[in-house]
Each structure stands twice: as C-alpha cells, then as structure tokens.
Amino acid sequence: MLLLMTATPVVTQAATTIRDVPSNSNNYKAISWAVDNDLMSLNSANNFLPDEHVTDRELVLMFAKLDRNYALSYIDSVAYNFYSEFYLPFNGTHVNANRSKAVTRGQFAQIYAAFKGLDLDEPQAVQYLYSNDLSTSGTGKKTFASFNPSTKLTREDVATFLYRAVQNGNFAVQGLKRSAAGRDNDSITLPPGFMGSNSADFEEPKDNSNDFTGPEYVNNALQSIVVEKPDLIANDVDSTLVTVSLKACNGDPIADDKSYTFKVTSSYGTIVDTSGEAVKTVQSDGSTVSAIVIAPSLTKSVRDTISFELVNNTDPAMKCLVGEKLNAEVRYAPQPELRIDYQVYDPANTDDNGSVTPPYVPYEKLPEFFTQNLIDVYAPVPLDPDSDKKLFSIGQQTNVTDALGNVQNVYLRYGGSDPRYPALGYEHAILQFENYDISVYLFEELLNRRLDNSVTTPAKTEIMYMISDDGRPIYRVQGIDDDIASQVENINPVGAIIQLMNHMPDEKDLTLEHYDSVMKIYAIFTNLSNYDRTVLLKYQGGKLLGQVEAYKKRVEALKESADAASRPSGKDRYTKVMVTLVRPGGEPVSDYQGTVKIKFDGVEKTASFITNTSDPLNNTGNPGTAVAYFDSIIYGKSKVEATLVNPLDPRYATILKGLKDKTVTKEIFTNPYFSKNSCSLATEIAYVVDYSSSMKAVDPTNYRGKKMIELINQIKAKNNIVIETNTKATVLGEGTTENVLKKDLYKASKDKGATDIFAGIDIALTKFSNDTKTSKAIVVVSDGKTSKSKMTKAINEAKKQGVKVYTISMGKKSQINDATLMQVAEQTGGAYFHAIDNLQLHQVFQKLVDTILCKTPASSCIRPEDLFEETSVSLRKGYITMSARIDGNCSNVAKMNVRFNSVSGDVQFDLQKRSDSVYMLTKTVQTMQDFKVNNDIEFIAYDKDGNIIAMKTVTMTN
C-alpha cells in the first residue's frame, strides 16, 4: 500500500504585542488571527506592516493554508498547479513574473468568487463580497467605486477578508470548470446606483416609472438580488425564482420571524405562487423575499424587469424602502422544444405520479376604485353562458379619480353601459360562501337563485368584495337561509353544508363536472367539530350526513372510471412518455409528420406524431404528441431521452432546425412507496411542516406535504397532530389517522410569510395526552431558518413530557440552517436528518417509520449505499487528484480508500480527511508509472471495524 505524507499547516503564536496595530483597532482581531495561523508573520521588530501590498505568490499560499480541500505542500509552484485545475484567476498561474506583482482589491474579489464556484467579473465579484459580509466598505456606501477595486490589496485588507470568510463557514475550494469569463454575472444583480449613478443598471422596462431613483442609503437595506435562471424560454411554461436579500435600513439583520408584504410586477411575465396561481404580492421570510416568474409566450427576445416594492409598511426600520423599486433582470427568448412529459400507473401504488403540469392559473383583474365592502352583482351570471370567459357585471358607490386627478363619488358599474369599465372575470378569483371556499358552479348557483328572487330592475344581489394577501380578488356570498340556520343552532359550517347541498343535483345526475363542488363541500364537512356533527346528524334524521359521504364516493368513482378508461388495454402497469414538438413562442406543432426515438430504462421505442393526432380523445396523446408505453417503472430518479428521427418534416425543417440531431434528456421522478411496517406501537405524533416563503427555493413542488400525508398514513398513530407553520402555526387536523386523512392537510398549503417552527412545536406539546403508555414524538420538516426566541422553552417542555423531536432539513447545504435543527433533535433524544432532494426525503421518512415504531436507534445517515455525493479522479500536469464528498450525516466512516485495478497488481491509497464530508489526496503521476491501470477506479468507505460501508466506481478525467 502506498501512502502520501504531506505537511500540515504550522500554527505559530503571534507576538504578545503587535506594535504597529493598536489592540482597539477594528481589524486587530483579524490581523492577530492571521499571524496566529501563519498566514502572515511579524518582522523582527514585531511590526505587522498593515499597509504593505500583498503579492500574487503570497495570496495563493494563504488560500492553500486555509483550504480544507488542499492536501499538498505549501510551495508556491505546487499551490499554483493545484488551483489551476480549478481555474482560479491568479495572475501567476502561467506567467512566473506575475507571481511577485501586487494583487488589486478587485482581483481578490474575482479570485475569492471563483474559489467559491462563481465565475464573475469585478463588479459582480465585489457585490458578492458585500452580500456575504466580507467587505463593509470604508465609506459606508456599498458601491463599486467605494470598494476601491483598482487599489493594491494590503496585508490588513487580506487578513480582514479571509478572517471574515472563515467565520462565514467552510473554507474549501469549489472552483470553476473553465477559464474565468464572467459566465455567472447574471446570478448576481447589482443594486441600484452600484456603478455610480442613482438609476438602476438594468434595461429600462416599458414603464419608466420602474426606474430606481431613491437615495443611496437604500443600499444599506438591499444586500443582493439573485436570479436563479436569468435566461428563460418564451413559452408560457419556463420559470425562475428571484430572491432579494435585505437588512433593516440601518444595516441591522432582520429577525427570522419578521415578514413584510411586497408588490411584485413584471413587464412581460407572470408572478405565481408555488401552487401555480398568479399573484400580485408576496411576503418576505425574515431577510429574504422571493417570487416565481413564468415566462410569457413570445416570438421575439425581450428583456424584462422584475420589481419588488414594499407596501403596507408600518415598521420604521424599513422606512427607507417605502416607494422604492428593487429591480432584477430576466431575459426571454423563443426557441423550438422537444417537450417531455410522463405518467406512471401502478395499481399497487396509486399515487399521482407524473409531470404533466397544468398551465398557471391567471389572476382576475381587480375592480379598480372599489373599496373592500359590499358590491352589487347583476343578472345574469355569467353574462354570456356560451363564452369561454366567465364574466359578470358588478357595481359599487365609490370614489373615482379621473385623468386630471379630480375625485368624484359615483356609482361605478363594471359591465354596464360605460365602455371604459368592461365586465370582469370571476372564474380564477377566490370564491366563497360565508368564509368557505366554493367552486365556480356553486358560486353561480347561489347567485342565480338570489337573482331569480330579486325584486329590483335590473335584477341584482349583494356580495362582499375583498382582496387576499397575495392580491387576488375575493367574492364572498353571505347569508345562510333563516329556515336552515334556525334548525342547526345557527352553526355556520353546518348551515353552509345544508345550503350548498340544496344547490347540487340528485346523486344519480352527478357528473365529473360536479367533482370540485362535491370536494369543496366535503372539505367543510371534514372540519366539523364533534358537536357540529351531532347537530348535522339531527337535521332531517341524519339523511344529509350520509348524503355528503355518498356524493363523495360517487364523484370519486366517476373519476376512477374516467382514469381507467384512459389506460391502454393489456397493460397492468406502465410508464407513459409523451413527447410534444413546440415551435418558438410556445405553440405546440399539431400536424408534424415524422417520428421520435424515446429511450427509457434501456429500452428504445419509436413513436409517431401524426398517429396520435388521429385519436387524441382516447388519451393516446394530444394533437401533435408522440406517446410510448414502457412496461417498467423506476421508483425514484430515472431519465428519459428523446431524439427526432431524420429527415425532419420539410414543412418544419427551418423552425425546428435547432432540434436536428439533438438528444433531449429529462430527469423524471416517481414517488416511491413505503415498505411494509415491521413493527407496531401505540404512538402519538405531531407533524410540524415549515411553509414559510424561504421554502419556495428548497421544495417548489410541495413534495414534503404530499410525503408527510403518506407518512401519517404509514405510521397510523393513535393520536395525530398535524401543524403548518410560517409566521404563525396552524393546526390542520388532530385525532385518529382515519379522521385527519379526511382533511386536505398539506395539499393546499402555500409558502408565505416568516418562519417560526417553535410556534408549531409549542402548540404540538399542548396536544399530547397524559397517557404514559404511548410513545410520543414530533417530526419537523424545515430549512431551519427560524426564530429561536422560543427554542429553550420548547426543548425543556419536550424533555419534561418525554417527547422526542426528529428534525429534517431539505435542500442544498447552502440553503439551510442545520445548527438549530441539530440542537433541538440532540437535546430531546431525537435525530437530525438532511435530505438533499425528494428521494432522500422519502428515505428519511422510511427510516423514521422504523425508528419510531421499532424504537431502533436513529442514525442521521440515510442510506449507506447512497453515501457518496461526489467522487472524482483527475490527471493534470503530472498530478493525480482523488477526491470524495460524502453525506455528512454518515458519521460511521472511519477510512476512505481509492483502488486502482492494474494488470500487475492493485494499487490502493488512503485518502486524507479534509473536513467532515471531504476526503482528498494528490499523487504525482510517477507513483503510477510501473503500473498499467484500468480505467475503472473504486472508492471504498470503511467503518472503524474495517467493514465496507459503500463503494463507488468512477473513471479518470484527463
């Protein structure tokens, strides 16, 4: 066995006194730290010389000494060679003469950004330092000029920058994949005025009022604007997440339990929430506010400005943002697409698996000038039953401002005789009876019955108009009939169910069109208290109680029949892949004459576009969709490939030329099901799920809610407490598994507001019984970015009651705060898990089932076979570098080896542990010169007893 011995950084103690840096200096601690850690030294007179310039050679060695992924000697040529593999833009990498030249502050910013994996030009790199608190700017103004990017980097500068970088977290190289060229500039949005003017550095939108003209001190509040994907396809489908990071106007951090409302506008695109509904406002989560942007359908390329504006503010700490617009830029470009969708059918797992996403739900236009109060609705509803758009005529006495700014109190009617105020839509508004959500069908039935009984000419009736938190109109029909209310003790939900059921057809006349109406009524029914149910049972001898259940079974049976009819005969289980050709601008091609090769699970099939257009109603595909059925199902992650077969249809050869000879790959995910429980136990479990705004970034599809409902059904606790938490905590259901699963639970939950998971834990701890024979636990899913003001109290109360808290974080490590979640789990006897994606979340929940029901010791290591997150072996300039990144939750890894299989005997190396999750080793190529090694290289992880935990095979990159 060959082992590589490398030097480790020597830590020396600084002199007792640094003579030329006062101990009360703001940077004394950083300078003392730099001396203590041998990054820089004092001269013979104990002077640090803070104003001396730093050379390129000195800087590369400082990075090497701090880098947890660097395992070589501290010789400049070795360090330059190592970092050349990561394309860090040191000036001395290829030109030896530059190694003795001074580095500028701007160059340092670019090098540090590349070290952290971002390819940025100087302005964006400087903003990156600001947003990560590495630089505060000597003038207090966080602009490019105030950073002094062309000034030489001093010893005091670099000590301060690197000290703050290490304080921020793990200092380990990520690097670039090719030479720096500013490719990631779009991921960093420069704040207004950053380049020296008060106007935003973005292309002007259609409305010049979006230009930023506020005072420079707004820069104290605005930290960064990050666009996840700045370039979108202009197809009405593609989307991106825009995130704004803020501080208070005086530069203080914003508490995690604080939330503010922002109006978000786009010149071309649509702002939606995670459920796909269009919104006009979003709520911040502590220091961040984010919005999802859907690209428009366009046949030309345009630039768009996404603006965030603070509204309804009452907090003096945020006053500087009032009236200001924080802008981000997104670009839309049309292009041809080979769009892949899929559906999975397995009778043993009837979960809704697939990627066919309905279009976003547009928001209805608000009635301008209306106040949130009673309004009149005029007959008929809808105005035109034959129209595709559901419109109605509404009116209110209100104040109207004309073009000259004059205010008049008038009766304003939309859909009346004045063409300036056309009828408004209601189909995508929030429709309610009392305070319960209802379907479009029920809304129309309620209104038309009242209009039929109207004594006015023209016929009209009153409803309440309001605006939701996200800027959508709410139209609420009010008033339960007196004869119903008197028979049910004026209990609103019971009266609402009876009145709504009176508008439904007989059970035998139900169709799928009534599905939504029945489920809305059933949602009210499932939330009845025990006493409310007793009152409903007394009404008409309990007939209606059974009728609600019967209606639900009827429409569910109709839906199942429709689904069964759509499945192909002779296939018991399948993965259905659908490929659609889309022309630039988002319109599907419906008459393409040709075929496409579709590959899934090692099987390749050829499907025709034209064949499926002939029978679109039998679910063999929409017009222009090629469909292939595969007998296999892969639960978890897999991929589908699609390639157009040549020659292309000559009618579309020009517009689809970008797809010629191109293979499109889509990763698909089929929700796994739990294995059969191996143990049973009387339990009480509370489920606390974070639905704050920051969760948009880590779980945009609400997989955590869907999976948590499955977990509730799998464990079947004696008592379930189901809680949603954001700015406040809400109990969605409690009681037996059968009863809580009748409710919607997390299906309708939306990410909004701030984070306070301890508010949810506090409520859960008040809901457990005093039964000492039942095991008690709380399961928390969050990104961990939460207020900690109630943490100590919650931990102490959980320990007092004997409740174990199991915490799960979701998302990339950079998106979560795991320290809080770890502390809660550890101190209550539970366990902490990190799930990087949906598959790992399923695996965590599977482990929780066994941990809770079988009382097995909990390990945060999810699946040993998935231990390796990244592995690589690279050959460059005479050095072989081996590196592995593992799941940091798996603490049982004692040793990591790399084995090269050779015809003259295997060669094996021990990797050095560089951090809790990173193992690395670099060898010279001469080490291997006597061996003819195969291309396959094995990484092997061992526990302390020498047992193999996991293995992974890779190939060497040159």
Secondary structure, DSSP 8 states (H G I E B T S, - for coil): ---------------S--TTS-TTSTTHHHHHHHHHTTSS---TTS---TTSB-BHHHHHHHHHHH-TT--S-S-HHHHHHHHHTTT---TTTT-GGGGGSB-BHHHHHHHHHHHTT----HHHHHHHHHHTTS---TTS--STGGG-TTSB-BHHHHHHHHHHHHHHS-------SS--SSTTGGGSB--TTTTSSSS-SS---SSGGGS----TTHHHHEEEEEES-SEEESBS--EEEEEEEE--TTS----TT---EEEEEESSSEEE-TTSBB-SEEE-BTTEEEEEEE--B-SS-EEEEEEEEEES---GGGGGGBT--EEEEEEEE---EEEEEEEEE-TT----EE------B------TT--SSEEEEESSSSS-TTSSS-EEEEEEEEEEE-TTS-EEEEEEEETSS-TTS--EE-TTSEEEETTEE--HHHHHHHHHHHHHT--SSS-EEEEEEEE-TTS-EEEEE----HHHHHHTTT-HHHHHHHHHHTTS--GGG--GGGHHHHHHHHHHHHT--HHHHHHHHHGGGGHHHHHHHHHHHHHHHHHHHHHHHHS-TT-SSEEEEEEEEE-TTS-B-S---SEEEEEETTEEEEEEHHHHHT-GGGTS-STTEEEEEES---SEEEEEEEEE-SS--GGGTTTTGGGTT-EEEEEEEE-------S----EEEEEEEE-STTHHHH-TT-HHHHHHHHHHHHH--SEEEEEEESSSEEEEEEE-HHHHTTS-GGGG----S---HHHHHHHHHTT--S-TTSEEEEEEEE-S----TTHHHHHHHHHHHT-EEEEEEES-GGG--HHHHHHHHHHHT--EEEESSHHHHHHHHHHHHHHHHH-----S---GGG-EEEEEEEEETTEEEEEEEE-TT-TT--EEEEEEEETT--EEEE-EE-SSSEEEEEEEGGGGTT--EEEEEEEEEE-TTS-EEEEEEEEEE-
